[in-house]
Amino acid sequence: MSKKSRNKARLHRHKRVRKNIRGTAEKPRLNVFRSLSQISAQIIDDDKEVTLVSSSSIDHELRKKVAKLNKTEQASAVGKLLAQRAKEKQVKEVVFDRGGYRYMGRVKALAEAAREEGLIF
């Protein structure tokens, strides 16, 4: 009997959740991807299949700033930058897609930072 990998289980959860979550022009989807060392997020309009805004811990604006921070603080910085960029593109409301990850730690820090900057979800 073989064990399922953690990533396969995450992808299975992500597919199950994505059946019900859909980003539209009025309310796009905020998707989070978390690797072992980095975190990235993007706001996607699923109707047009277009990424409206994105932010990452390896983003040029953040790279030097987040080098000295721990991972949770990096995720918070990514969330703030993403919300600021969304404001510039006139995006106020989003649907949160946590990508199959649990809502804790870095995912939670990113979401709460985005909410503090004015994104509604």
PyMOL commands that set and color helices and strands:
alter all, ss='L'
color gray80, all
select helices_A, chain A and resi 6-18+63-66+71-88+105-116
alter helices_A, ss='H'
color red, helices_A
select strands_A, chain A and resi 29-34+39-45+50-56+95-97
alter strands_A, ss='S'
color yellow, strands_A
deselect
rebuild
show_as cartoon
